Amino acid sequence: MASIVKKVVKKAAKKATKQVVKEHPYAALYSVLFLLVGALVGFFAYKAISKNDKYVLNGEKVITLDYSEDADKTFTYVEEGVTAISFGKDVSSTLVTTSTLNGENGVYVIPLDKEGEYIITYEVDSLKYGRTFIWTPTILTRTIKVVKGE
């Protein structure tokens, strides 16, 4: 029984090999042509879907605050946030925010008793801007500088 199966498989493999050799001469050309057309359609579809995408800080990237000896010792800063749209969808809910300041929900208390630099960092979890495959994520940073005023 096993030898019959082997003969049938061998005969089918030989027939398939002959059929592949008999392929139409333009088959390879058509394959490449369809591959190129598919790639072009995919490229233009991507451009159409993502034409309004953006991942930007709202407001200034660097904010400078002056302090003096007779001023208040803290300043309450309300963060303006980020606009994050990926493939036409708002992905702001996937933002991960880290900061060297004390505060939460975008409201930070900045000490004004000494010079310093504070950073608020945004990273979004999205196919286009986030940590996917081997791409480096797009990280947005706002810097708040406290400097001694006159």
C-alpha positions as CSV (number, residue, x, y, z in Angstrom):
1,M,0.0,0.0,0.0
2,A,2.8,2.4,1.0
3,S,4.6,1.8,-2.3
4,I,1.4,2.6,-4.3
5,V,1.1,5.9,-2.4
6,K,4.8,6.7,-3.1
7,K,4.3,6.0,-6.8
8,V,1.2,8.2,-7.0
9,V,2.9,11.1,-5.1
10,K,6.0,10.8,-7.3
11,K,3.9,10.8,-10.5
12,A,1.9,13.9,-9.3
13,A,5.1,15.7,-8.4
14,K,6.6,15.0,-11.8
15,K,3.4,16.2,-13.5
16,A,3.3,19.4,-11.4
17,T,6.9,20.1,-12.3
18,K,6.2,19.7,-16.0
19,Q,3.2,22.0,-15.7
20,V,5.3,24.7,-14.0
21,V,7.8,24.5,-16.8
22,K,5.0,24.9,-19.3
23,E,3.8,28.2,-17.8
24,H,2.9,30.9,-20.2
25,P,5.9,33.1,-21.0
26,Y,4.1,36.3,-19.8
27,A,3.2,34.9,-16.4
28,A,6.2,36.3,-14.7
29,L,5.7,39.7,-16.4
30,Y,2.0,39.7,-15.2
31,S,3.0,38.8,-11.7
32,V,5.5,41.7,-11.5
33,L,3.0,44.1,-13.1
34,F,0.2,43.1,-10.6
35,L,2.7,43.4,-7.7
36,L,3.6,47.0,-8.8
37,V,0.0,48.0,-9.3
38,G,-0.9,46.6,-5.9
39,A,1.9,48.5,-4.2
40,L,0.9,51.8,-5.9
41,V,-2.8,51.3,-4.8
42,G,-1.7,50.6,-1.3
43,F,0.6,53.6,-1.2
44,F,-2.1,56.0,-2.4
45,A,-4.7,54.4,0.0
46,Y,-2.3,55.0,2.9
47,K,-1.8,58.6,1.9
48,A,-5.6,59.2,1.7
49,I,-6.3,57.5,5.0
50,S,-3.5,59.3,6.9
51,K,-3.5,62.8,5.3
52,N,-4.9,64.5,8.4
53,D,-2.8,62.7,10.9
54,K,-0.8,64.6,13.4
55,Y,1.1,64.2,16.7
56,V,2.0,67.6,18.0
57,L,2.3,69.5,21.2
58,N,-0.4,72.1,21.8
59,G,1.4,75.4,22.8
60,E,5.0,76.2,23.1
61,K,7.7,73.5,23.3
62,V,9.8,75.5,25.8
63,I,8.3,77.7,28.5
64,T,10.4,80.0,30.6
65,L,9.3,81.2,34.0
66,D,11.1,84.0,36.0
67,Y,11.4,83.9,39.7
68,S,12.5,86.4,42.3
69,E,13.1,86.4,46.0
70,D,9.8,88.1,46.8
71,A,7.6,86.1,44.5
72,D,5.3,83.2,45.3
73,K,7.3,80.0,45.9
74,T,5.2,77.8,43.6
75,F,3.4,78.2,40.3
76,T,0.5,76.0,39.2
77,Y,0.9,75.1,35.6
78,V,-1.9,73.6,33.5
79,E,-0.5,71.6,30.6
80,E,-2.0,72.2,27.2
81,G,-1.5,68.6,26.1
82,V,-1.0,66.9,22.8
83,T,-3.1,66.4,19.6
84,A,-2.6,62.8,18.5
85,I,-4.4,61.5,15.4
86,S,-3.3,58.3,13.7
87,F,-5.0,57.0,10.5
88,G,-7.8,59.4,11.0
89,K,-8.6,58.2,14.6
90,D,-8.0,60.2,17.8
91,V,-5.5,58.2,19.8
92,S,-5.0,60.7,22.6
93,S,-6.4,58.1,25.1
94,T,-3.3,56.0,24.5
95,L,-0.9,58.8,25.6
96,V,1.6,57.9,28.3
97,T,2.7,61.1,30.1
98,T,5.8,61.3,32.3
99,S,7.1,64.3,34.1
100,T,9.8,65.5,36.5
101,L,7.1,67.7,38.2
102,N,4.6,67.0,40.9
103,G,1.1,66.9,39.8
104,E,-1.6,64.9,38.0
105,N,-4.2,65.2,35.2
106,G,-2.2,67.9,33.5
107,V,-1.9,70.2,36.5
108,Y,1.6,70.6,37.8
109,V,3.1,72.6,40.7
110,I,6.4,74.2,39.7
111,P,8.7,75.4,42.5
112,L,9.9,78.9,41.9
113,D,12.4,79.1,44.7
114,K,15.4,78.1,42.6
115,E,16.5,77.7,39.0
116,G,15.7,74.5,37.3
117,E,14.5,72.7,34.2
118,Y,11.4,70.4,34.2
119,I,10.3,68.1,31.5
120,I,6.9,66.7,30.5
121,T,7.2,63.8,28.0
122,Y,4.4,62.3,25.8
123,E,4.5,58.9,24.1
124,V,1.5,57.5,22.2
125,D,0.7,53.8,21.7
126,S,-0.1,53.7,18.0
127,L,1.0,51.9,14.9
128,K,2.2,55.1,13.2
129,Y,3.9,56.9,16.2
130,G,4.4,54.3,18.9
131,R,6.7,51.4,19.7
132,T,5.9,48.9,16.9
133,F,8.2,46.4,15.2
134,I,11.6,48.0,15.0
135,W,10.6,51.7,14.7
136,T,11.7,54.2,17.3
137,P,8.6,55.8,18.9
138,T,7.9,59.5,18.4
139,I,8.3,61.1,21.8
140,L,7.2,64.7,22.3
141,T,8.8,66.8,25.0
142,R,7.8,70.1,26.7
143,T,10.5,71.8,28.7
144,I,9.7,74.3,31.5
145,K,12.7,76.4,32.6
146,V,12.7,78.4,35.8
147,V,15.3,81.2,35.7
148,K,16.2,84.0,38.1
149,G,14.5,87.2,37.0
150,E,15.5,90.8,37.6
